[in-house]
């Protein structure tokens, strides 16, 4: 039971968590459009447009990391950066059209309940799911997390059976210097348990798993990714999809 250390250390970790909420600045989601288009290299160079009827369509759905918290615009966050990486490696595509769906602070269940309809309506060839941050922070059980993640993947697969699905693991909270011990230890253990659960759910739904945020390249709040952190996330997802 990955929540056990947090439950046993509850008096201390709850006090530390309250103090962090008071001290850490709350960053907004990135501003601007929630979708965009990265043209193909051939189009950038003035070449003929590809005959493909539409660009490669990328959907990014989830919590604050899906919505770019930590940088100014989504084009500089995970959706835009991943679209550029995919566009550089997909010679047959006429560019990559990306869309971000979700909300900062959402658990896997909230993403499923509040954003699954918008996600499946997006028409996608690749869907990247980022949940687990807030499930870990709220000490939700691995069973609840797995159930919600699995249901979301089922909705996505039913909407686009030929699309590729990718599940990004929860962050490595054990490496977050901002978190004092024993809070860091407790959240790290629970996030690791949810990472294992995410891998099982991904395999069960024919999705690939990509590594989560390392906690190294940090925004000004010391918690979310900065531009370099999003680039590292995007590279891990692109490698998993490859």
N, C-alpha and C positions, 0 to 999 in steps of 0.2 A: 504494500500500500504506500504509494509515493507521498501521500499527504501526512503520513504518520509523524515525521519529524516536526512539521509545522504545528500539528495538533498538540504534540507533547510540549512544544516550546511556545505555546500560544500566548501566555502572558507577556513574554519578551518580544516575540515577533510582531504581535499586534501593536505594541507600543512603538516599536521601530517603524512599522508601516505608517502609523498615524503621523509620526514626526516627519517622515519622508514626504507624505502628501502635503504637509504644511510648508516644507522647505523647497521642494523641487518645483520650478516654474512649469506651468501647464501650457504646452505648445499647441497651437491650432493645427488643424489639418492644412495641407497645402492649398493655395488659392488657385483660382483660374479654372479652366475647362477640365472636365472629368473624362475627356476622350481626346484622341489626337491621331495623327497619321504621320508615320515615318516613311518617306518615299524610298523607293529602291535605289540602289547605287546607280543603276542604268538611267533612271529618271533624273537623278541628281546631275549626272554627267551629260544630260541632254540627249540620251539614247531613246530608241523607240520604246513605247509603253509595252509592258508585258501583255500577252494575250490572256492571261489568267483573268476570269471574270470579276474577281474582287481581290483586294489585298489579303494577306494573312491576317486573320482577326484574332486578337489577343484580349482575353478578359482577365482582369485581376480583381478578385473579390475577397473581402475580409475586414480586418480591423485597421488600426492606425498605420501599420506598415503598408497595407494596400492603398491607403488614402494619403500617403506621403508626409505624415507628421514628421517634422524635423528639417524639411527643406521648403522652399518657397512655392514651387509649382510641381505638379505631377510629372511634367516632362523631365524634371531633374530627379524625380523619385524612381521607385521601382517600375511603374508602368512604362514610362518613357525610356528608361535605360534598358529594360529588357526588350522592348520593341526594337531598339537600335541594334542590340546584339543579335536578335533573331533575324532582323533584316539583313545583317551582314553575312549571315550563314545560310540564308534561304535564297539561292540564286534564282529559283523559279517563281518567286513571289513578286508581285507588283507593289511592294511596300508592305508595311505592317500597320494596321489600324488597331489602336488600343483603347480600352475603356476600363475605368476603375469604378467599382461598386462596393459600398460598405460604409462603415462609420468607426471613428476612433473610439476606443473603449468597449467595443462590442465583443461579447463572448461568441463562441461557436453557435450556441442556441439562438442568440439574438441575430446573428448574421443569417442563419437559416430562416428564422421567423420574419425578419424585416426586409431582407434583401434577396432572397432566393428568386422571387418573381422577377425582379429587375435583372438579376443575373441571367436567368434562362431566356429572357427576352432579348439579350444582347447579340445573339447570333455570333458564335465564336468557333474558331478552329482549335484554339488552345485556351484552357482555363487554368489559372493559377489561384490556389486557395491558401490564404494566410489567416489562420486562426490559432489560438492557443495562448497568446500573451495574457489575455484577460481571464481565460479559464485557469491558468496557473496562478495569477495574482489573486483571484477570488477563491482559490482552493477547491474548484469544482472537481468532482471525481473523474477518474479516467473513464468510467462507464458512461457518464453523462456526456463527456467530451466525445467519445467514440461514437455514441449514438447520433449526436448532432452532426458531426463531421461526415459520418456515413450517409445520413439522410441528405445532406447537401450534395455530396458526390453523386448520389442516385438521381437527384433532380437535374444536375448538370448533364449526366450521361443520358438521361431520358430525353432531354431537350436537344442534344446534339450527339448521337451515338458514335459518330466517327471522329469526334474531337479528342484531343489528347488532354488528359487531366494531370495536374501536378499539385501535390500537397507540400507546402513549406513547413518544416518542423518548427515547433515553438522555440523561442530564444534560449540561449545558454545562460540562464540567470546566474549560474554558479561563477561566471566570469565577470559579472557586472560590478566594477569597482565601486559604483555608487552605493550599492547595497551593503549595509553593515552585517557582520555575523552576529547572531545565528540566522538572521533573516535571509542572507544570501545562501547559506547552506540549505535552509528549508525550502526556499523557492527553487533553488537549483535541483534538488532532489525531485520535487514535484514536476518541474518542467521536463526533466529527463524521463520521468514516467509517462508524461503526456506525449513526449517525442516517440517513445516506443509504441504507444497506443496509435499515434498518427501513422507510423510505419505499417502497423498491422492493418489499419483501415485502408490505407492506400493500396496495399497489395490485394486486399479483398475486392477492391473496386477497379483493378487494372490501372491504377494511377501510379505515377512515379513520385518519389519523395526527394525533395531538395533540402539542403542544410538550412537551418534557421540562422537568425542574426547572432553574431559572435559576441556582441557587447563591446567591441573594440573601437570601431569608428563611430563616434558619438556626436549627436547634436548638442545644442547648448544646454539642454536639460539633463545631460549625462545619462540619458535613458534610451531615446530613440536613435535610429541611424541618422548619420549625416549623409551628404552626397556620396562620399566614398563608401560608407556602409551600405547604401542602396546599390551602388555599383557591385560590391562584393556579393550581395544577395542575388542580384540579377545574373552574375556570372555563375553562381552555383545552380540557379534554376536552368539557365541555358545549357550547362553541362549535363544536368539530369535529363533534360529533354533530348539532348543529342545521343 
